[in-house]
Amino acid sequence: MIDTNGYRLNVGMVIYNKNEQVLWAKRTGQHSWQFPQGGVYTNETTQTAMYRELFEEVGLTQADVNIVSESHHWVKYKLPLGLVRWHIKPLCIGQKQKWYLLKLLCNEKAININIKKSQSPEFDSWRWVSYWYPMRHVVSFKKCAYRQMMTEFSRKLFTL
């Protein structure tokens, strides 16, 4: 779903383990790493979209995580002009995201990036990294959005 300003509605997930490390995933066939994220369908709440994407991208269910926090505001980023698909309507110029901080409750062996049988998986690799590691390694056009969201979540994670 794309809003009237050209931003695709999206949800993102910061999943952390008992050591306060976060799940960092590598996009299939690329050198870019990111947090799991995905689009919100029409008539779908952000929380419903988050649980759907959680399963589709990393094979986890609602029972496998606990929602610790949800971003207070929508976090936006614009796509570089070379990534905008000018021929597709409605035009999408970037993402507008609601983020969720999720505590992993299950064994990490439940994480399955190959859950999508009929489609190629979003990710071909994943690992645990320190909380602030993604800020140094995410693609440049997402850095501001990541900084905003991770700063907000750090207040929850490191005061629990």
PyMOL commands that set and color helices and strands:
alter all, ss='L'
color gray80, all
select helices_A, chain A and resi 46-58+62-64+81-83+108-110+133-137+140-157
alter helices_A, ss='H'
color red, helices_A
select strands_A, chain A and resi 7-16+22-27+33-34+37-39+65-70+75-78+94-104+123-129
alter strands_A, ss='S'
color yellow, strands_A
deselect
rebuild
show_as cartoon
